[in-house]
Amino acid sequence: MPAILMKQISKAFDRLKALDHVDFEVDAGEVHCLLGENGAGKSTLMNILYGLYHADAGEIYIHGKAVHIANPKIAQQYHIGMVHQHFMLIESMTVLQNIILGNEAGRFAIDYAENRSRIDELERLYHFDFDLDKPISVLSVGEKQRVEIFKALYRGADIVILDEPTAVLTPQEVDVLFRILDDMRKQGKTIIFITHKLHETMVLSDRVTVLRNGKIIGSLRTEEVTPKILATMMVGYAIDFDIVKSTFKPGKPVLELRQLKVLAASHATISLQVRQGEIYGIAGVDGNGQQELEGILAGTAKPLSGRIIFNGEDITAMPAAKRKAKGIALIPSDRLQNAILPGMPIIDNYLLGFQHNSMFSHFGILRFNVLKKHADNMVNQYSIKISALEQPISQLSGGNQQKIVFSREAGLNPLLLVAVQPVRGLDIGAIDAIHRQLLQLRDRGKAILLISTELSEIMEMSDTIGVLYKGELIAQRKAGEVTIEQLGLFMAGERPE
């Protein structure tokens, strides 16, 4: 008898069908990966199981019993816990207070001794080690996540759902998380692990279910599949993972950051060079100054101190439009907010940011035929799936939107491309296409600054790697001379010897 059986679950948001007659089954005591690209319906399905959403149709059975889970409180009564991507912790309260909140022992007042005794017993069982008197605000992201998992166990969860739990962790924190999950499995807990990462699925899970476009594609034992099989199930066609990088032959410096201060709360600065024919990757856990650095390089924000030198010229005070005219292209981290006009046609989005470029404008008059020819060339060159250039860009998939942004920024021969989280939210096929295009630019002698929180992307794509920690470039290494474990330590703030 399965621990969880969800039958013919359907859910729509307005006209968007998020789940289409989904059957999902999880055995007791297993780690089950729910695998799929962003937007596949994974989180929606689990939010229904946890009572945050209500299915339009379908049935849920817990250990063979038909249940109606109207809200998370009822889910907890059926011993279901969920750890979300965004933690539900009160920063000003201690670890102890967060764990026991709503489940305090004590008849007339909180019996902290009794609560500590219960927590100590669970800590020994699952090999946790908390300083219960620490405020949540001083904990690392990994420590906060462990508090969330422990909270679920403290509330009696036998079924624990984790939604993309490794997205904000260093490699060392991922290792700790996996050890905890293995301990939980040994104690008979049932774990559902939502992810889009193939490596995690292969390492951690007993079984894997693949969702694509709101439908179940298959459910298999992990030992029976390979990453290539899972990738094909996820996107619907075969992916060639073999990307070959040509020999690294850097030219002269194109971008120099000289003691650039990006965070007001830190005295730290960033100094680096990006050369012709080089991909310089900046790694780091999200929130360590990446967003501020992006704005400063784009020209939409000013550094607190320091200088930006581009092609030998100080551009620190230069506005964004002039930087673009000089040959700086930017793929921003938030495509919808900063890179496209969703309601406008594709052809207008190709003009965005280049409306004053002499190629498209002559004495203030738009050269529409030139723009159309250029947009057609980009669509063909980058294999972008559209129905017409007049089609609103909002009607395209995220991958095709990102290809348009990439081709627009790279298509006019920039000297420098700043790519910030360029594959976030994309399917495996679109990721592969963007990565290959970055390498083509590198081989044409362009300088590329790649800012990403995906360590696998930094390791695979970069020639030189810098690690950003609290606004400081804490370490810099040649890509072939650093391990993923060393990078993880730097990302956690450990300085190189």
Protein Blocks (a to p, Z undefined) as FASTA:
>chain_A
ZZbdcehiacdehjbcfbghiacdddehiacdddddehilpmmmmmmmnopaccfbdcdd
eehiacddfbfklmmmnopacddfbdcbdfkbcfklmmmgopagcjkbccfklmmmmmmm
mmmmnopacdfkbcfklpcfklmmmmmmmmmmmnopabdcdehkllmccfklmmmmmmmm
mmmmmnopacddddfbfklmmmmmmbdcddeehiafbdcdfklpcfklmmmmmnopacdf
bdcdddddddddfbdcehiafbfkbcbdcdddddehiacddeddehihpmmmmmmmnopa
ccfbdcddeehiacklpcfklmmmnopacddfblmlmmccfkbcfklmmmgoplmgmklp
gghiacfklmmmmmmmmmmmnopacfbfklcfklpcfklmmmmmmmmmmmnopabdcdeh
klgoiafklmmmmmmmmmmmmmnopacddddfblklmmmmpmbdcddeehiafbccdfkl
ccfklmmmmmnopacZZ
